[in-house]
Amino acid sequence: MSIQTATRMVLTPISRVAFRPVVEGREHIPPDGPLILAANHLSFLDSFIIPLMTPRRVAFLAKAEYFTGTGLKGRLTRSLLTGLDAIPVQRGGHRTAQESLELALEVLNQGGAFGIHPEGSRSRDGRLYRGRTGVAWLALASGAPVVPVAVLGTDRIQPVGARLPRPGRITVRFGAPLRFEQPPGISVGRARRQVTDDIMAAIQHLSGQQPAEAFNDLALTP
């Protein structure tokens, strides 16, 4: 049995008891083939909950520091992230962000599912921030469908700054898949912006969050 299978077998029932998740739209998840899950981001917990509530393995990017911690907490975090197919990345500038996207593209080219938070970092005030165009880069480069995802309640269960989650109820909503192609007659940059805005509009429709009409300055990805 792989560590990924074992991790899901252990964490899925625990999360169902602790967080009493309501999962909607699971039928929108294709059973195989490349897939991008584009989700809002309210809590550190989001990248754990989405893979556990999705009926297939999903890879996410995670800060490399999470894989190098020491002591019991460090070993536990590293084991959980490895078991959930997290990909360690260094935080940095544009070059580092592009390298992260290329790692994600490898997952998609191998027929896997990849999760991304287009806002780049957790919302501190509950609003939905503008998406960075990395998600559009992935969608146009891979041709993979994009399933918008809204995760609600994780900001109450583990707010920014909280060391551990507390029991509560969460909701995960999967929307209908979106497909994109490079439109003729417009620049690549403009196309990526339009695709990203369409994806964020679909997430906002699912989450009901107030749009921030601004970028999250703490974002990790472009």
C-alpha positions as CSV (number, residue, x, y, z in Angstrom):
1,M,0.0,0.0,0.0
2,S,1.4,3.4,-1.0
3,I,1.8,6.2,1.5
4,Q,-0.7,8.3,-0.4
5,T,-3.4,5.5,-0.1
6,A,-2.6,5.0,3.5
7,T,-2.8,8.7,4.3
8,R,-6.2,9.1,2.6
9,M,-7.5,6.0,4.4
10,V,-6.5,7.5,7.8
11,L,-7.3,11.2,7.3
12,T,-10.6,10.9,5.4
13,P,-12.6,9.4,8.2
14,I,-11.0,11.7,10.7
15,S,-11.8,14.8,8.7
16,R,-15.4,13.6,8.3
17,V,-15.8,13.3,12.0
18,A,-14.0,16.5,12.9
19,F,-15.3,18.8,10.2
20,R,-18.6,17.2,9.1
21,P,-18.0,18.2,5.5
22,V,-20.8,18.9,3.1
23,V,-19.5,18.1,-0.4
24,E,-21.5,19.4,-3.4
25,G,-20.9,18.8,-7.1
26,R,-18.5,15.8,-6.8
27,E,-20.0,14.5,-10.1
28,H,-18.2,17.3,-11.9
29,I,-14.8,15.7,-11.2
30,P,-13.6,13.7,-14.2
31,P,-12.5,10.2,-13.1
32,D,-9.3,10.4,-15.0
33,G,-7.1,12.6,-17.3
34,P,-5.5,15.9,-16.6
35,L,-7.5,18.2,-14.3
36,I,-7.0,21.6,-12.7
37,L,-8.8,22.3,-9.5
38,A,-8.9,26.1,-8.9
39,A,-10.0,27.0,-5.4
40,N,-10.4,30.0,-3.1
41,H,-8.1,30.2,-0.2
42,L,-9.2,31.0,3.4
43,S,-7.0,28.8,5.5
44,F,-3.9,26.6,5.7
45,L,-6.4,23.7,6.0
46,D,-7.7,24.2,2.4
47,S,-4.9,22.3,0.7
48,F,-5.5,19.3,3.1
49,I,-9.3,19.3,2.8
50,I,-9.6,19.5,-1.0
51,P,-7.5,16.4,-1.7
52,L,-9.4,14.4,0.9
53,M,-12.8,15.4,-0.4
54,T,-11.9,14.9,-4.1
55,P,-12.6,11.4,-5.5
56,R,-9.1,11.2,-7.0
57,R,-5.5,12.1,-6.0
58,V,-4.7,15.8,-6.2
59,A,-1.3,17.4,-6.0
60,F,-0.8,20.9,-4.5
61,L,2.3,23.1,-4.2
62,A,3.6,23.6,-0.6
63,K,6.3,25.7,0.8
64,A,9.6,23.8,1.0
65,E,9.9,24.8,4.7
66,Y,7.0,22.5,5.5
67,F,9.2,19.5,4.5
68,T,12.3,20.5,6.5
69,G,10.8,20.9,10.0
70,T,12.3,19.1,12.9
71,G,10.8,17.3,15.9
72,L,7.5,15.5,16.0
73,K,5.6,18.3,14.4
74,G,8.0,18.6,11.6
75,R,8.0,14.8,10.9
76,L,4.2,14.7,11.1
77,T,3.8,17.7,8.7
78,R,6.2,16.2,6.2
79,S,4.5,12.8,6.3
80,L,1.0,14.3,5.8
81,L,2.1,16.5,2.9
82,T,3.9,13.6,1.2
83,G,0.9,11.4,1.7
84,L,-1.3,14.1,0.0
85,D,1.0,14.4,-3.0
86,A,2.2,17.9,-2.1
87,I,5.1,19.3,-4.2
88,P,7.7,21.3,-2.3
89,V,8.6,24.6,-3.8
90,Q,10.8,27.5,-2.7
91,R,9.2,30.9,-2.3
92,G,10.8,33.6,-4.4
93,G,10.4,35.8,-7.4
94,H,9.1,35.3,-10.9
95,R,11.6,32.6,-11.9
96,T,10.7,30.5,-8.9
97,A,7.0,30.9,-9.6
98,Q,7.5,29.8,-13.2
99,E,9.5,26.8,-12.1
100,S,6.6,25.9,-9.8
101,L,4.1,26.1,-12.7
102,E,6.3,23.9,-14.8
103,L,6.3,21.3,-12.0
104,A,2.5,21.5,-12.0
105,L,2.4,21.1,-15.8
106,E,4.4,17.9,-15.5
107,V,1.6,16.5,-13.2
108,L,-1.0,17.5,-15.8
109,N,1.0,16.1,-18.7
110,Q,1.1,12.7,-16.8
111,G,-2.7,12.7,-16.6
112,G,-2.8,13.8,-13.0
113,A,-5.0,16.3,-11.1
114,F,-3.4,19.5,-9.8
115,G,-4.9,22.0,-7.3
116,I,-4.1,25.7,-7.2
117,H,-5.2,28.7,-5.3
118,P,-5.2,31.5,-7.9
119,E,-5.3,34.2,-5.2
120,G,-1.8,33.0,-4.3
121,S,-2.1,33.2,-0.5
122,R,-4.8,33.1,2.1
123,S,-7.4,35.8,2.3
124,R,-7.1,37.7,5.6
125,D,-10.5,39.3,5.5
126,G,-12.7,36.7,3.8
127,R,-12.9,38.5,0.5
128,L,-12.0,36.8,-2.8
129,Y,-9.0,38.5,-4.3
130,R,-8.1,38.7,-8.0
131,G,-6.5,35.7,-9.5
132,R,-2.9,35.5,-10.6
133,T,-2.6,34.3,-14.2
134,G,-0.6,31.1,-13.4
135,V,-3.8,29.2,-13.4
136,A,-4.5,30.4,-17.0
137,W,-1.0,29.6,-18.0
138,L,-1.6,26.0,-16.9
139,A,-5.0,25.7,-18.5
140,L,-3.8,27.0,-21.9
141,A,-0.5,25.1,-21.9
142,S,-2.1,21.8,-20.9
143,G,-5.6,21.9,-22.4
144,A,-6.8,20.5,-19.1
145,P,-10.3,21.3,-17.9
146,V,-10.6,23.6,-14.9
147,V,-13.0,22.7,-12.1
148,P,-13.7,25.8,-9.9
149,V,-13.8,25.0,-6.2
150,A,-15.2,26.9,-3.2
151,V,-14.2,25.9,0.3
152,L,-16.2,27.5,3.1
153,G,-15.8,27.4,6.8
154,T,-12.1,26.6,7.0
155,D,-11.3,30.2,8.1
156,R,-13.4,29.6,11.3
157,I,-11.9,26.1,11.9
158,Q,-8.2,27.3,11.5
159,P,-7.9,31.0,11.2
160,V,-4.7,32.6,10.0
161,G,-2.2,32.3,12.9
162,A,-3.9,29.4,14.6
163,R,-1.6,26.5,15.2
164,L,-4.2,23.7,15.1
165,P,-7.7,23.4,13.6
166,R,-10.7,23.0,15.8
167,P,-13.9,21.0,15.2
168,G,-16.5,22.7,13.0
169,R,-18.4,22.3,9.7
170,I,-17.0,22.9,6.3
171,T,-18.5,23.0,2.8
172,V,-16.7,22.0,-0.4
173,R,-18.4,22.9,-3.7
174,F,-17.1,21.7,-7.1
175,G,-18.4,23.5,-10.1
176,A,-18.8,22.4,-13.7
177,P,-15.6,22.0,-15.7
178,L,-14.4,25.0,-17.7
179,R,-12.3,24.5,-20.9
180,F,-10.2,27.2,-22.5
181,E,-8.3,27.7,-25.7
182,Q,-6.1,30.6,-26.8
183,P,-8.6,33.0,-28.5
184,P,-7.4,34.2,-32.0
185,G,-6.6,37.8,-32.5
186,I,-5.7,38.8,-28.9
187,S,-2.4,38.7,-27.1
188,V,-1.3,35.8,-24.9
189,G,-1.2,38.1,-21.9
190,R,-4.7,39.4,-22.4
191,A,-5.9,35.9,-23.0
192,R,-4.4,34.7,-19.7
193,R,-6.0,37.6,-17.8
194,Q,-9.4,36.9,-19.3
195,V,-9.2,33.2,-18.6
196,T,-8.1,33.9,-15.0
197,D,-11.0,36.4,-14.5
198,D,-13.5,33.8,-15.9
199,I,-12.2,31.2,-13.4
200,M,-12.4,33.6,-10.5
201,A,-15.9,34.5,-11.4
202,A,-16.9,30.9,-11.3
203,I,-15.2,30.5,-7.9
204,Q,-17.1,33.6,-6.6
205,H,-20.4,32.2,-7.9
206,L,-19.8,29.0,-5.8
207,S,-18.4,30.7,-2.7
208,G,-20.6,33.9,-2.5
209,Q,-17.5,35.8,-1.3
210,Q,-17.3,39.6,-1.8
211,P,-14.8,40.3,-4.6
212,A,-11.8,42.3,-3.4
213,E,-11.1,43.9,-6.9
214,A,-7.4,43.8,-5.9
215,F,-4.5,41.4,-5.7
216,N,-3.4,39.7,-2.5
217,D,0.0,41.2,-1.9
218,L,1.2,38.0,-0.1
219,A,0.6,35.9,-3.2
220,L,3.0,33.1,-4.0
221,T,2.3,32.4,-7.7
222,P,1.9,34.7,-10.6
